Amino acid sequence: MSDPGSMLSFNINDGYLEALLRGYRSGILNNGDYTNLTQCETLDDVKMHLASSTDYGDFLANDNVIHTTTIAERATHKLVKEFLHLRSQATEPLATFLDYVTYQYMIDNVVLLITGALHERNTAELLEKCHPLGYFDSMTTLPVATNVSELYNNVLIDTPLAPYITECISEEDLDEVNIEIIRNTLYKAYLQDFYNFCKKLGGVTEEVMCQILEFEADRRAINITINSFGTDLNKDDRRKLYPEFGLLYPDGTMKLGKCDDMEQVRSIMENYGPYRPLFAQSGVLNADKSLEDSFFEYEVELNKNSFERQFGYGCFYSYFKLREQEIRNIVWIAECIQQEKKDKINNFVPIF
């Protein structure tokens, strides 16, 4: 628990932005909103409900023809606008904390750029597909990169991810075979760096964020293990991709590194209380819920809980994660309506 002095300091520096954020949070869709959305017959009905009864307002006003991709893009644009507003007014160390939030999107953008360069894709087309929260200054020089070597030397090493890139991957690693290894290597370095930063901040931020990031580290270790089955990724290389912190580290990750199939993974998770029910309620025992859905549900609970605490930055991270899940929910409902699969329409992850 932070001492009163640090609480006073928090309110002076960050109190306004936290109040603004909690105002944003009050606009997250509730169960009543989802009930109304699932009763819509067309995407125009979805547009009408979001415009009349939610904080999304007229975000689709300029779109005469609605597609699910349009909904996702406009909702993401609204989220990015909120983030940039908070970031523009943040002082240290909140400003750096918010920068860390963007690094995960930068990693996805970097991997997209590498993949595009390997396939000689049009650079303008690649930039359109990049997540706006993951933009970085050197992306403006992307058109001059005509091959992977120039991409690495002229673009990637000028990003905020440069310390992760130079320490973890070399120019020779940039090929299609290694692309997922590159993604997971960068995520490992990023998560460990963010985790250490939150520990240095201490107080409520450390308590809330370390729990959230430990889950993210464990989820990545589990997914890396499962996704490696039936691939050329050997067990030694698999173990190198596991983040070196979390509830599973080191005993659980050591055991995961030896797994050959899903049942062995399930058996290991029996020994970890938070994750045992996630495996029990998905997959074999519940055909309508995937393990990914169970992870999303657990993540939502962690992020909701961060709003029960004050004088820390965890709620800033959690707000954007909850909004991301909300966008996934809206897109899922819209897809079910568009494809006339109403029997699956309730298979989303409720938040409030």
LUMLODREN-668684 format. One line per field, with one value per residue (C-alpha): chain; x, y, z; residue number from 0. Coordinates in Angstrom, 1 decimal. Layout:
BEGIN
bado	c(A	...)
X	c(X	...)
Y	c(Y	...)
Z	c(Z	...)
drense	c(NUM	...)
***
This chain:
BEGIN
bado	c(A	A	A	A	A	A	A	A	A	A	A	A	A	A	A	A	A	A	A	A	A	A	A	A	A	A	A	A	A	A	A	A	A	A	A	A	A	A	A	A	A	A	A	A	A	A	A	A	A	A	A	A	A	A	A	A	A	A	A	A	A	A	A	A	A	A	A	A	A	A	A	A	A	A	A	A	A	A	A	A	A	A	A	A	A	A	A	A	A	A	A	A	A	A	A	A	A	A	A	A	A	A	A	A	A	A	A	A	A	A	A	A	A	A	A	A	A	A	A	A	A	A	A	A	A	A	A	A	A	A	A	A	A	A	A	A	A	A	A	A	A	A	A	A	A	A	A	A	A	A	A	A	A	A	A	A	A	A	A	A	A	A	A	A	A	A	A	A	A	A	A	A	A	A	A	A	A	A	A	A	A	A	A	A	A	A	A	A	A	A	A	A	A	A	A	A	A	A	A	A	A	A	A	A	A	A	A	A	A	A	A	A	A	A	A	A	A	A	A	A	A	A	A	A	A	A	A	A	A	A	A	A	A	A	A	A	A	A	A	A	A	A	A	A	A	A	A	A	A	A	A	A	A	A	A	A	A	A	A	A	A	A	A	A	A	A	A	A	A	A	A	A	A	A	A	A	A	A	A	A	A	A	A	A	A	A	A	A	A	A	A	A	A	A	A	A	A	A	A	A	A	A	A	A	A	A	A	A	A	A	A	A	A	A	A	A	A	A	A	A	A	A	A	A	A	A	A	A	A	A	A	A	A	A	A	A	A	A	A	A	A	A	A	A	A	A	A	A	A	A	A	A)
X	c(0.0	1.3	2.0	-0.1	2.6	2.6	-1.2	-1.1	1.5	-0.6	-3.6	-1.6	0.0	-2.5	-5.8	-7.4	-6.5	-7.6	-11.0	-11.3	-10.4	-13.1	-15.6	-14.6	-15.0	-18.6	-19.4	-18.3	-21.3	-23.3	-25.4	-28.5	-26.6	-25.5	-29.1	-30.3	-27.5	-28.2	-31.8	-30.8	-31.7	-29.4	-26.1	-28.1	-30.0	-26.6	-25.5	-28.8	-28.5	-24.8	-25.6	-28.7	-27.9	-24.1	-21.0	-20.1	-22.6	-22.4	-19.1	-20.6	-22.5	-20.3	-20.7	-23.7	-22.8	-21.9	-19.6	-18.1	-14.7	-16.1	-17.4	-14.1	-12.1	-14.4	-14.5	-10.7	-10.4	-12.5	-10.3	-7.1	-8.5	-9.1	-5.7	-3.9	-5.9	-4.7	-1.1	-0.9	-1.6	0.3	3.4	6.1	6.0	2.5	3.6	6.2	3.7	1.3	4.2	4.7	1.1	1.7	4.7	2.6	0.9	4.3	5.5	2.5	3.1	6.8	5.9	3.4	6.0	8.6	6.0	5.0	8.6	9.3	6.4	7.2	3.8	2.9	4.1	1.0	-1.2	1.0	0.7	-3.1	-3.2	-1.0	-2.6	-2.7	-1.5	1.6	2.7	6.3	8.1	10.3	7.3	7.3	10.5	9.0	8.5	12.3	12.9	12.9	14.0	14.2	17.8	16.8	13.7	15.9	18.7	16.7	13.3	13.2	16.3	14.8	11.7	11.2	11.5	15.1	16.6	14.4	15.2	19.0	19.2	16.9	17.0	19.5	19.1	19.7	16.7	14.3	12.8	9.4	10.4	11.3	8.5	6.5	9.7	10.5	7.1	7.3	10.9	10.0	6.9	9.1	11.6	8.8	6.8	9.8	10.8	7.3	7.1	10.4	9.2	6.0	7.9	10.1	7.0	5.9	2.7	-0.7	0.7	3.1	0.4	-2.2	0.1	2.4	-0.6	-2.0	1.4	2.1	-1.1	-0.1	3.3	1.6	-0.9	1.9	3.8	0.7	-0.2	3.4	3.4	0.1	0.8	4.2	2.6	3.0	5.5	9.2	9.8	11.9	11.5	14.7	13.7	10.2	11.6	13.6	10.4	8.7	8.7	10.9	8.3	4.8	2.9	4.2	7.8	10.1	8.6	5.5	7.3	10.0	7.3	5.5	8.8	8.6	4.9	4.0	0.3	-2.7	-3.5	-0.1	-0.6	-4.0	-2.4	0.2	-2.5	-4.3	-1.6	-2.3	-5.5	-6.2	-5.8	-7.4	-11.0	-10.0	-9.0	-11.9	-14.6	-13.2	-12.5	-13.4	-15.9	-17.5	-17.5	-18.9	-16.1	-12.5	-9.4	-8.9	-12.4	-11.6	-8.4	-10.3	-12.9	-10.1	-8.4	-11.6	-11.9	-8.4	-8.9	-12.2	-10.6	-8.0	-10.7	-11.3	-7.9	-6.8	-3.5	-2.0	-1.7	-3.2	-6.6	-5.1	-3.9	-7.1	-9.4	-7.9	-7.9	-11.6	-12.4	-10.5	-12.6	-15.8	-14.8	-14.3	-17.8	-19.4	-17.7	-18.7	-22.4	-22.3	-20.7	-23.4	-26.1	-24.5	-23.9	-27.4	-25.8	-27.9	-27.6	-23.9	-24.6	-24.3	-20.8	-19.0	-17.3	-19.5	-17.8	-20.2)
Y	c(0.0	3.4	5.9	9.1	11.2	9.2	9.2	13.0	13.1	10.8	13.0	16.1	14.6	12.0	12.6	14.4	11.8	9.0	10.7	11.1	7.5	6.3	8.5	6.6	3.3	4.2	4.0	0.4	-1.6	-3.4	-6.6	-4.6	-3.1	-6.6	-7.9	-5.1	-5.8	-9.5	-8.7	-6.7	-8.1	-6.1	-4.2	-0.9	-1.9	-2.4	1.1	2.6	1.1	2.1	5.6	6.2	4.3	4.1	6.3	5.2	7.9	8.8	7.0	5.3	8.5	8.8	5.2	4.5	0.9	-1.0	-4.0	-5.7	-4.4	-0.9	-1.3	-2.6	0.2	3.0	1.6	1.2	4.8	5.9	4.0	5.4	8.9	8.4	7.0	9.8	12.4	10.8	10.4	14.0	15.2	12.6	13.5	11.1	8.3	7.8	8.9	6.2	3.7	4.5	4.2	0.7	0.0	0.8	-1.4	-4.6	-3.0	-2.0	-5.6	-6.7	-3.9	-4.8	-8.5	-7.4	-5.2	-8.0	-10.4	-7.9	-7.2	-10.9	-11.2	-7.9	-6.4	-2.8	-0.6	1.7	-1.4	-2.6	0.8	0.7	-2.7	-1.5	-0.8	3.0	2.6	0.9	3.7	4.9	7.8	5.7	4.2	7.2	6.0	2.6	3.3	3.6	0.1	-2.2	-5.4	-7.0	-5.8	-2.1	-2.6	-3.8	-1.2	1.8	1.3	-1.2	-0.1	3.4	2.2	2.3	-1.5	-1.2	-2.5	-5.6	-6.0	-5.6	-7.9	-10.6	-10.8	-10.2	-9.3	-12.9	-14.0	-12.1	-14.9	-16.5	-19.6	-17.5	-15.0	-16.4	-17.0	-13.3	-12.3	-14.4	-13.4	-9.7	-10.2	-12.0	-9.1	-6.6	-8.3	-8.8	-5.1	-3.9	-6.2	-4.8	-1.2	-1.8	-3.4	-0.3	2.0	0.0	0.5	-0.3	-0.2	-3.0	-5.1	-4.7	-4.8	-7.6	-9.9	-8.9	-9.3	-12.6	-14.0	-12.7	-14.3	-17.6	-17.4	-16.9	-19.9	-22.1	-20.9	-21.3	-24.8	-25.8	-24.1	-25.8	-29.3	-30.7	-28.0	-28.0	-26.0	-28.2	-28.3	-26.4	-23.5	-23.6	-23.1	-20.1	-18.3	-18.6	-15.4	-15.8	-14.7	-15.6	-18.1	-21.0	-19.9	-21.8	-25.2	-25.0	-23.7	-26.4	-29.0	-27.3	-27.4	-31.2	-31.6	-33.6	-33.1	-31.2	-33.7	-33.3	-29.5	-30.1	-32.4	-29.7	-27.0	-29.2	-28.0	-24.3	-23.1	-20.1	-22.0	-25.4	-24.2	-22.4	-25.8	-27.6	-25.3	-25.3	-27.7	-31.3	-30.6	-27.6	-27.6	-24.0	-22.5	-22.5	-22.2	-18.7	-17.7	-18.9	-16.9	-13.8	-14.2	-14.5	-11.5	-9.5	-10.3	-9.2	-6.0	-5.3	-5.8	-3.1	-0.5	-1.5	0.0	3.6	5.5	3.3	3.0	-0.5	0.9	2.8	-0.5	-2.3	0.2	-0.3	-4.1	-4.0	-1.8	-4.2	-7.0	-4.9	-4.3	-8.1	-8.6	-6.1	-7.5	-11.1	-10.1	-8.2	-11.2	-13.5	-11.1	-10.7	-14.4	-15.3	-17.4	-16.2	-19.5	-18.5	-14.8	-15.1	-16.7	-13.4	-12.4	-10.1	-7.4	-5.6)
Z	c(0.0	-0.9	1.9	2.2	0.7	-2.5	-2.6	-2.4	-5.1	-7.3	-7.1	-7.9	-11.0	-12.2	-10.4	-13.2	-15.8	-13.5	-13.0	-16.8	-17.3	-14.8	-16.7	-19.9	-18.0	-17.1	-20.9	-21.3	-22.6	-19.9	-20.1	-21.2	-24.1	-25.2	-24.9	-27.2	-29.7	-29.9	-30.8	-33.8	-37.2	-39.4	-39.0	-39.5	-36.3	-34.5	-35.8	-34.5	-31.1	-30.6	-31.8	-29.6	-26.4	-25.9	-25.8	-29.3	-30.5	-34.2	-34.8	-37.9	-39.1	-42.3	-43.3	-45.5	-46.0	-42.9	-42.7	-39.6	-40.6	-40.7	-37.1	-35.9	-37.6	-36.3	-32.8	-32.7	-33.9	-31.0	-28.6	-30.1	-29.8	-26.1	-25.6	-27.4	-25.4	-22.1	-23.3	-24.5	-20.9	-19.0	-17.0	-15.9	-14.9	-16.3	-19.7	-19.9	-18.6	-21.4	-23.9	-22.7	-23.5	-27.1	-27.5	-27.9	-30.9	-32.3	-32.1	-34.1	-36.6	-36.9	-37.6	-40.2	-41.9	-41.9	-43.3	-46.0	-46.9	-47.3	-49.7	-51.5	-50.5	-51.3	-48.5	-48.5	-48.1	-45.2	-43.4	-43.7	-41.9	-39.0	-35.7	-35.1	-31.5	-32.8	-35.1	-34.7	-36.4	-38.6	-40.3	-42.5	-44.1	-44.8	-48.6	-49.0	-47.7	-50.8	-49.0	-45.6	-45.0	-45.6	-43.4	-40.5	-40.9	-41.8	-40.1	-37.3	-35.4	-35.1	-33.2	-29.5	-29.8	-30.9	-27.6	-27.9	-31.6	-31.4	-28.4	-29.6	-33.4	-36.1	-39.8	-40.7	-38.6	-40.7	-42.8	-43.1	-41.1	-38.1	-38.1	-35.2	-33.3	-33.8	-32.6	-29.4	-28.8	-28.9	-26.7	-24.2	-24.0	-23.9	-21.1	-19.0	-19.4	-18.7	-15.6	-14.2	-14.9	-12.9	-10.0	-9.9	-9.7	-6.7	-4.7	-6.2	-9.7	-8.9	-7.1	-9.9	-13.0	-11.9	-11.5	-14.9	-16.6	-14.9	-16.3	-19.8	-19.4	-18.4	-21.2	-23.8	-22.4	-22.6	-26.1	-27.4	-26.1	-27.7	-31.0	-31.3	-31.4	-34.9	-36.0	-36.5	-33.3	-31.1	-27.3	-26.6	-28.9	-27.4	-23.9	-25.0	-25.9	-22.5	-20.4	-17.4	-14.8	-13.9	-11.8	-14.0	-13.9	-13.4	-12.5	-14.7	-17.7	-17.3	-17.4	-20.3	-22.2	-22.1	-23.3	-26.4	-26.5	-25.1	-22.4	-20.8	-20.7	-19.0	-16.5	-15.6	-15.2	-12.6	-10.2	-10.7	-9.1	-11.3	-14.5	-13.6	-14.1	-17.4	-18.9	-17.2	-18.8	-22.3	-25.2	-24.6	-21.8	-23.5	-27.3	-27.4	-25.4	-26.5	-24.2	-25.8	-24.6	-21.1	-21.1	-22.3	-19.5	-16.9	-18.3	-18.1	-14.4	-13.7	-15.5	-13.9	-10.5	-11.2	-11.0	-7.4	-6.5	-6.5	-6.7	-9.3	-13.1	-13.5	-14.4	-17.4	-18.8	-17.9	-19.5	-22.9	-22.6	-21.6	-24.5	-26.8	-25.6	-26.1	-29.7	-30.2	-28.7	-30.9	-34.0	-33.0	-32.6	-35.9	-37.7	-36.4	-37.6	-41.0	-41.5	-40.0	-37.3	-34.4	-32.6	-31.8	-31.1	-27.3	-27.4	-26.5	-23.2	-21.2	-19.2	-16.8)
drense	c(0	1	2	3	4	5	6	7	8	9	10	11	12	13	14	15	16	17	18	19	20	21	22	23	24	25	26	27	28	29	30	31	32	33	34	35	36	37	38	39	40	41	42	43	44	45	46	47	48	49	50	51	52	53	54	55	56	57	58	59	60	61	62	63	64	65	66	67	68	69	70	71	72	73	74	75	76	77	78	79	80	81	82	83	84	85	86	87	88	89	90	91	92	93	94	95	96	97	98	99	100	101	102	103	104	105	106	107	108	109	110	111	112	113	114	115	116	117	118	119	120	121	122	123	124	125	126	127	128	129	130	131	132	133	134	135	136	137	138	139	140	141	142	143	144	145	146	147	148	149	150	151	152	153	154	155	156	157	158	159	160	161	162	163	164	165	166	167	168	169	170	171	172	173	174	175	176	177	178	179	180	181	182	183	184	185	186	187	188	189	190	191	192	193	194	195	196	197	198	199	200	201	202	203	204	205	206	207	208	209	210	211	212	213	214	215	216	217	218	219	220	221	222	223	224	225	226	227	228	229	230	231	232	233	234	235	236	237	238	239	240	241	242	243	244	245	246	247	248	249	250	251	252	253	254	255	256	257	258	259	260	261	262	263	264	265	266	267	268	269	270	271	272	273	274	275	276	277	278	279	280	281	282	283	284	285	286	287	288	289	290	291	292	293	294	295	296	297	298	299	300	301	302	303	304	305	306	307	308	309	310	311	312	313	314	315	316	317	318	319	320	321	322	323	324	325	326	327	328	329	330	331	332	333	334	335	336	337	338	339	340	341	342	343	344	345	346	347	348	349	350	351)
***
